[in-house]
Amino acid sequence: MATIQKRGRLIAGVSADTMLLGSRNPLNGQIQGFDIEMLKAVSKAIFGDPNKIEFRVITTAQRIPALTDGSVDIVARAMTITCARWEQIDFSSQYYEAGQKVLVAKGSPVQKMEDLKGKKVCAPNGSTSMDKLKTFTGLIPVGSDTHTGCLVLFQQGKVDAITGDDTILAGLAAQDPYAVVVKAPAFTEEPYGLGIAKKHPEFVKFVNGVLQQMRTDGQWTTAYNTWLKAALGPAPAPPAAVYGRQQP
């Protein structure tokens, strides 16, 4: 915490191409989205200014290495809290509950993952989406650095579908009029947390305090309505604060 304050800015690992969560606005060049709102609240709590953030664009697979080598203070990149990741880093309390779904071409008869047997399905390397994809028999997993990379492969006809969190797929569908997210219920639970290195437990406690404030004063709901409401419907109640390894 003292190091961050003395430096005068928070260094955050983010996505710049995950629409709705963390993506670069082509008009002003600013990175924006629901994940970014979480970081702005942390910056405001530290500095009294929501914009004292240095964004470092990283891939899905770079999230944990960037924290463990100290190149970023925090990661806000649609990062699911898992037991395996707890072994390597710490997490804030959950700030969103996503769920894995599948995106296909409009008019496709696909209703569930099992309908894609023999087909190529893309997910980012190092993601829980890829981990789950590999558990389905008969599908052909195809990896990419990012979900946007998967979208390029989908548009080129090199993969038949993309799997990922509902939040991320909603952003992809918004970019491609020929893509649609299958309406079936999500088949995983993906609790998002802010990633923080294990050697900074005091920062974890501070960030948890910021998130709790956001839950109670309406900031969380405002952020949801700004970025996710149009794609995912009205704001649910903010996710309850669950700390440490009580997380699923």
Buried (B, 14 or more C-beta within 10 A) or exposed (E): EEEBEEEEBBBBBBBBBBBBBBBBEEEEEEBBBBBBBBBBBBBBBBBEEBEBBEBBBBBBBBBBBBBBEEEBBBBBBBBBBBEEBBEEBBBBBBBBBBBBBBBBBEEBEBEEBEBBEEBBBBBBBBBBBBBBBEEBEEBBBBBBBBBBBBBEBBBEEEBBBBBBBBBBBBBBBEEBEEBBBBEEEBBBEBBBBBBBBEEBEEBBEBBBBBBBEBBEEEBBBEBBEBBBEEBBEEBEEBBEBBEEEEBE
